[in-house]
Amino acid sequence: MRKFNFRRPVMIILCFTLIFMALLTVRPSVTYACSCVVPAEPLEALESSTAVFVGKVVKIKEPRGTIISSADPVKVTFEVGSSWKGVEGNKVTLTTALSSASCGFEFVEGESYIVYANDNREGDSGKLVASLCSRTKLLASASEDLKELGPSISAGTPTATPEVTSNHSPKSGAGNNGTTDVEGKPAADSDSFPLVNVGISGVIIVLIAIVGAVLYRRRDGGTRKK
């Protein structure tokens, strides 16, 4: 009677298990290139925006999960230095898409920005959203905006236009002496195409599973020949 070989089905099950675990660790992020028109001039952007303010990023909360899209919302909290419209208090939290590929503005914690935000168009009224396609930019490169927008409001009191300092923080005082303009981010490519980011750990596990299956198959073939 031929003895049944349990090792082969066990190895097959093991390989499938490794592949399944690898798929769980893969975090695809399907993204699409963002296409923006030229932003409106400062006063026109002020008129069309829900809120316009200068603030320093104090907290960024990114989405969590196995599968993350470039369009998933990121919560960004600002410490407001001054504002022109739509801001009450010294803290503002808004959302933006995770990646610039989905027109999200990639804020950096600790940096100061002039922000042009709008209401969430998905029906969540009262929630502010920032976009790469707006005039939102680093405060260091916002001299034109500060000049055109004129006096802002700080702590409920009209003040002079905030001046850009070397550490990117606004301060009271007319003019913008010592300011160095920095080029903003270029518009993203207008061609839409899917991109899949694969976790390195997932790829390694899949390769290990494939190598293991090949080695076992050769070993099993050699055993049969004997």
C-alpha positions, 0 to 999 in steps of 0.5 A: 500500500502506498503511504500517503504523503502529508507534507505536500498538502501542508506545504501548499497550505503554508504557501497560500497562508504566506501569500494571504498574509502578504496581501494583508500587509500590502497597502495599495494607494490608488492615486490620480494626478491633480489638474489645477487652473491658475489660482485667482488673484488675492482679492478675488480669492478672498471673496470666493473663499470661506476663510482666509488666515495666516496660521502655523501648523501645530498638529497633523492627523493622517488617516489609518487603515490597511488600504489608504487612498490619496484622497483620504482626508488629513486633519490639520490644526493651525494656531492662527496668527491673523485672519481676513475672513471666516475665523474665530478664535486662535485655533482652526482645524481643516481637512485636505486630501492626503496627497497632492495627487488628489489636489491635497495640500501637503502641510508641514508641521511647524511651518506657517502658511497663508490659507484660503479654505472653503466649505466641504463640498461633500455636504459637511457644512461648516467644515473647512477644506484646503486644496492645492489648487487654491492660493494657499502657500507658505507664508514666506512666499506670500508677500504679494498676498499680504500686500494685496489683502491689506490689514488683517484681524488679530485677536478681534483687533484690526492690525497692520498686514503681517510681515514675513520674518525669517522664521516664517512667523507673522508679526504686526507692522506695515510692509514686508522688509527682508522678505525673500520670495520662495517659489510655490509648488508647481501644478501637478501633472494633468494626465490621470493615471493610477499608481499602486504603492506596494508595501516592501514587507508584502513583496518580501513575504510573497518572494519568500513564499514563491522560493519556498514553493519552488524549493519544495517542488524540486525536493519533492521531484527528487524524492520521487525519482529515488 
